[in-house]
Amino acid sequence: SIIDNGCGIPKEHQSKLFEPFFTTKAQGKGLGLGLPNVISIVKSSGGGIGVESTPGLGTTFKILLPYCDEQHVSEDMEPVEKDLNGNGELILVVEDEEALSLYFQKMISKFGYKVQIANSGAEALLLLGKGLQPALVITDIIMPGMNGKDLADRIVQNYPEQKVMFMSGFTDDIIQPLGVIRGNIPFLQKPFTAPELAKTIKTLLTSHQVINAKPALDAAETKVKILMLDDDESLQILFQRACNKIGHKFLGVKNLSAALLELNKQKFDVLLIDDNLEGITGADALKKIRAEGHHMPAIGISGVLNAEHVKNMEDAGMIKVIEKSFDLIPLLNAAVEAAKHLYI
């Protein structure tokens, strides 16, 4: 339990705490990915988070994790092998968190490298523009302003022989839907040990790896046109970001009438329909869409998979029902497969 006696969280914000990109901070002061990343890590470990907050009295977060009695031996203090040390090569580290940048500077210097710190992508480009020639650029991915991928794209354009490595403390289900990691740029997940970092740097410096100027997409090559019927605007925004990064066409609508209007105007390859819409179930919404003569594949999505609701959606003609989560990859993959193989 983590408890404070501060100002508390307003009720209208409590339901949005774990929504990606929701933040009450001023522009440039927060990305709205902190708590979504926390809950993603906790859920991936089989746990959950409970929140209790009263405005004016404080907040309590309760993190519940499965019990494990196995002993774990930490490798954090494992010494770095001498043959992994550098020979004075210059490493440029791009990290917006000052405490982390100082930590990386100290750690990498111990490996036998010279270290230059940049606290933003813009600062890194400025240093490179002034003639800095690092043997390797190590950049965080999620940063305010210019993220790591945008920085790597600029480096590809201006310095095609420059070696680059990504690092991030955010989980895959946050990074991948945003389309940040592409091509053959190496990636190291935080937290990592000193030996892991030393080995990765040494491997990159002794290899012929350079950035692929035309990185390949991680997602399937098939591009599809998706219509999402869901009254959760935050999910629509996140899914649209994922689709745009990968190259799919996406349109989100909040109600059945808007969906029918768009279906009568243009063709879509696949429908994504929420189970619980305002005034109508997802199953009944699909029946009305079918009655209007629209027969592209439909996938049901639900915040909580209820057996009865799943059966109703499947009986209505949903080819699959997927539980909503921050990991959008399964939903994207299902939409692509539906469009490719499962036309009615």
C-alpha positions in Angstrom: 0.0 0.0 0.0 1.1 3.5 -0.8 -0.7 6.1 1.2 -0.6 9.9 1.3 -2.6 12.6 3.1 -2.6 15.1 0.2 -5.3 16.8 -1.8 -6.8 13.5 -3.1 -8.0 12.8 -6.6 -11.3 14.3 -7.9 -13.9 11.7 -8.6 -14.2 12.7 -12.3 -10.4 11.8 -12.6 -10.4 8.5 -10.7 -11.8 6.5 -13.6 -9.2 7.8 -15.9 -6.1 7.3 -13.8 -4.8 4.3 -15.9 -5.9 5.7 -19.3 -2.9 6.3 -21.6 -2.1 9.9 -22.3 -4.5 11.2 -19.6 -2.7 13.8 -17.5 -3.7 16.8 -15.4 -0.2 18.3 -15.7 0.6 21.3 -17.9 1.7 20.6 -21.5 5.3 19.4 -21.6 5.3 18.4 -17.9 3.8 14.9 -18.2 3.0 12.3 -20.9 0.2 10.5 -19.0 2.0 7.2 -19.3 3.2 6.7 -15.8 0.3 4.9 -14.2 -0.6 3.0 -17.4 2.9 1.7 -17.4 2.7 0.7 -13.7 -0.6 -1.2 -14.2 0.8 -2.9 -17.3 3.8 -4.2 -15.3 1.6 -5.3 -12.4 -0.9 -7.0 -14.7 1.8 -8.8 -16.5 2.9 -10.3 -13.2 -0.6 -11.5 -12.5 -1.6 -8.7 -10.1 -3.9 -5.7 -9.9 -4.1 -2.2 -8.4 -6.9 -0.8 -6.2 -7.3 2.9 -5.6 -9.2 4.7 -2.9 -9.2 8.5 -2.8 -11.1 11.2 -1.0 -10.6 14.8 -2.1 -9.0 16.7 0.8 -8.0 13.6 2.7 -5.6 11.7 0.6 -5.1 8.6 -1.6 -4.3 5.0 -1.1 -2.9 2.7 -3.9 -2.9 -1.0 -3.1 -0.8 -3.2 -5.4 -1.7 -6.8 -5.2 0.8 -9.4 -6.5 0.8 -13.2 -6.4 2.8 -14.7 -3.6 6.1 -16.4 -4.5 8.4 -18.2 -2.0 11.2 -18.9 -4.5 14.5 -17.2 -3.7 15.9 -14.8 -6.2 19.6 -14.1 -6.4 20.3 -10.6 -7.6 22.8 -10.1 -10.4 23.0 -6.3 -10.0 26.4 -6.5 -8.4 27.8 -8.9 -11.0 31.2 -7.5 -12.1 31.7 -6.5 -15.8 34.1 -8.8 -17.6 37.3 -7.0 -18.6 36.9 -7.9 -22.3 33.6 -6.0 -22.3 35.3 -2.7 -21.4 35.8 0.0 -23.9 38.8 1.9 -25.2 37.8 5.5 -24.6 35.1 5.6 -27.3 32.6 8.4 -27.0 29.0 7.4 -26.1 26.1 10.0 -26.4 23.3 9.2 -23.9 20.0 10.9 -24.6 17.8 10.8 -21.4 15.3 13.4 -20.1 15.4 12.3 -16.5 18.4 14.0 -14.9 19.0 11.5 -12.2 19.0 8.6 -14.7 21.3 10.5 -17.1 23.9 11.0 -14.3 23.5 7.3 -13.3 24.2 6.2 -16.9 27.1 8.6 -17.2 28.7 7.1 -14.1 28.0 3.5 -15.1 29.2 3.8 -18.7 32.3 5.7 -17.7 33.3 2.7 -15.5 33.2 0.6 -18.7 36.1 2.6 -20.1 34.1 5.0 -22.4 33.8 8.7 -22.5 30.2 9.9 -22.0 28.3 12.9 -23.3 24.8 13.6 -21.9 21.9 15.2 -23.8 18.6 15.8 -21.9 16.5 15.9 -25.1 16.4 14.9 -28.7 16.8 18.5 -29.8 19.9 18.8 -27.6 21.4 15.6 -29.1 20.9 16.9 -32.6 22.4 20.2 -31.7 25.5 18.4 -30.4 25.8 16.3 -33.5 25.3 19.4 -35.7 28.2 21.0 -33.9 30.5 18.2 -34.9 30.2 15.7 -32.0 31.0 12.2 -33.4 30.0 9.5 -30.9 30.7 5.9 -31.5 27.2 5.2 -30.3 24.0 7.1 -29.5 21.9 5.5 -26.7 18.5 7.2 -26.5 15.5 6.8 -24.3 12.3 6.2 -26.3 9.5 8.0 -24.4 10.6 11.6 -23.9 8.7 14.9 -24.0 8.9 16.7 -27.3 11.0 14.6 -29.7 10.8 10.9 -28.8 13.6 8.4 -29.4 12.2 7.2 -32.7 11.9 10.8 -34.1 15.4 11.4 -33.0 16.6 8.2 -34.7 14.8 9.2 -37.9 16.6 12.5 -37.9 19.9 10.8 -37.4 19.1 8.4 -40.3 18.6 11.4 -42.5 21.6 13.4 -41.5 24.1 10.8 -40.2 23.3 7.5 -41.9 26.4 5.7 -40.6 25.8 6.6 -36.9 25.1 3.7 -34.6 22.0 4.0 -32.4 20.5 2.0 -29.5 17.1 2.4 -27.9 16.4 1.9 -24.2 13.1 2.3 -22.3 11.5 1.6 -18.9 8.1 1.3 -20.5 6.7 -2.1 -21.3 6.3 -3.5 -24.8 2.6 -3.1 -24.8 3.1 0.7 -24.5 5.9 1.0 -26.9 4.9 -1.3 -29.7 1.3 0.0 -30.3 2.8 3.5 -30.8 5.1 2.1 -33.6 8.2 3.4 -31.9 10.5 0.4 -32.3 11.0 -0.4 -36.0 13.7 -1.7 -38.2 17.0 -3.1 -36.9 17.7 -0.6 -34.1 18.8 -2.6 -31.0 16.6 -2.2 -27.9 17.4 -2.7 -24.2 14.6 -2.8 -21.6 15.1 -1.0 -18.3 16.0 -2.0 -15.7 19.1 -3.7 -16.9 22.3 -4.7 -15.2 25.7 -3.2 -15.7 27.0 -6.4 -17.5 24.0 -6.4 -19.8 24.6 -2.8 -20.8 28.3 -3.3 -21.2 27.8 -6.4 -23.4 25.3 -4.6 -25.6 27.5 -1.6 -26.1 30.5 -3.8 -26.9 28.6 -5.9 -29.3 27.3 -2.8 -31.2 30.7 -1.2 -31.4 32.4 -4.3 -32.7 29.6 -5.0 -35.3 28.7 -3.4 -38.6 25.2 -2.4 -37.4 23.9 0.9 -38.7 20.3 2.2 -38.9 18.2 0.9 -41.7 17.3 4.0 -43.7 14.0 2.4 -44.7 13.1 0.4 -41.6 10.6 -2.4 -42.0 7.3 -2.4 -40.2 6.8 -4.8 -37.4 3.2 -5.3 -38.2 1.7 -7.3 -41.0 2.2 -5.8 -44.5 -1.6 -5.9 -45.2 -3.1 -2.5 -44.7 -6.7 -2.5 -43.7 -9.5 0.1 -43.2 -11.0 -0.2 -39.7 -14.2 1.3 -38.2 -14.4 1.2 -34.4 -17.8 1.6 -32.7 -17.0 2.5 -29.1 -18.0 5.3 -26.8 -14.6 5.2 -25.1 -12.8 8.2 -26.7 -9.5 7.4 -25.0 -9.4 3.9 -26.5 -10.2 5.4 -30.0 -7.4 7.9 -29.7 -4.9 5.2 -28.6 -6.0 2.8 -31.3 -5.9 5.5 -34.0 -2.3 6.3 -33.0 -1.4 2.6 -33.4 -3.1 2.3 -36.8 -1.5 5.5 -38.1 1.9 4.4 -37.1 1.6 1.0 -38.8 -0.3 2.3 -41.9 -3.8 1.2 -41.3 -6.8 3.5 -42.0 -8.9 4.1 -38.9 -12.1 5.9 -38.0 -13.8 5.8 -34.6 -17.4 6.6 -33.9 -19.3 6.7 -30.6 -22.8 5.5 -31.6 -24.7 3.3 -34.0 -26.2 6.1 -36.1 -22.7 7.6 -36.7 -21.5 4.1 -37.6 -24.3 3.6 -40.2 -23.7 7.0 -41.6 -20.0 6.2 -42.2 -20.8 2.7 -43.6 -23.1 4.2 -46.1 -20.5 6.7 -47.2 -17.4 4.5 -47.5 -16.2 0.9 -47.5 -14.4 -0.6 -44.4 -12.5 -3.9 -44.2 -13.4 -4.7 -40.6 -15.6 -3.5 -37.8 -14.6 -3.3 -34.1 -17.7 -3.1 -31.9 -17.9 -2.5 -28.2 -20.1 -4.8 -26.2 -21.7 -2.1 -24.1 -22.8 0.9 -26.1 -25.1 3.7 -25.0 -28.6 2.4 -25.3 -27.8 -0.8 -27.2 -25.6 -3.9 -26.9 -22.8 -4.6 -29.4 -24.7 -7.7 -30.6 -27.8 -5.7 -31.4 -25.8 -3.0 -33.0 -24.2 -5.6 -35.4 -27.6 -7.0 -36.2 -28.8 -3.5 -37.3 -25.6 -3.0 -39.3 -26.1 -6.3 -41.1 -29.8 -5.4 -41.7 -28.5 -2.3 -43.6 -26.5 -4.6 -45.9 -23.0 -4.2 -44.5 -21.3 -7.6 -44.3 -17.6 -7.0 -43.6 -16.1 -9.0 -40.7 -16.9 -7.8 -37.2 -14.8 -8.3 -34.0 -16.4 -7.7 -30.5 -14.4 -5.9 -27.8 -15.3 -5.8 -24.1 -13.9 -4.3 -20.9 -14.9 -7.4 -19.1 -15.5 -10.7 -20.9 -18.9 -12.0 -19.6 -19.7 -15.5 -20.9 -23.3 -14.6 -21.7 -22.4 -11.4 -23.5 -19.7 -13.2 -25.5 -22.2 -15.8 -26.6 -24.6 -13.1 -27.7 -22.0 -11.4 -29.7 -20.8 -14.6 -31.3 -24.4 -15.5 -32.1 -24.9 -12.1 -33.7 -22.0 -12.9 -36.1 -18.9 -11.6 -34.3 -15.9 -13.7 -35.6 -14.0 -13.1 -32.4 -14.5 -11.3 -29.0 -11.4 -9.7 -27.4 -11.0 -8.2 -24.0 -10.0 -4.6 -23.9 -6.5 -4.0 -22.6 -3.6 -1.6 -23.0 -1.9 -4.2 -25.3 -3.5 -3.4 -28.7 -1.4 -5.8 -30.7 -3.8 -8.8 -30.4 -6.7 -6.5 -31.5 -4.7 -5.2 -34.4 -3.6 -8.6 -35.5 -7.1 -9.9 -35.3 -8.4 -7.0 -37.4 -5.8 -7.7 -40.1 -6.5 -11.5 -40.1 -10.3 -10.8 -40.3 -9.9 -8.5 -43.3 -7.6 -11.0 -45.1 -9.4 -14.3 -44.5 -12.8 -14.0 -43.0 -15.1 -12.0 -45.2 -18.7 -13.2 -44.9 
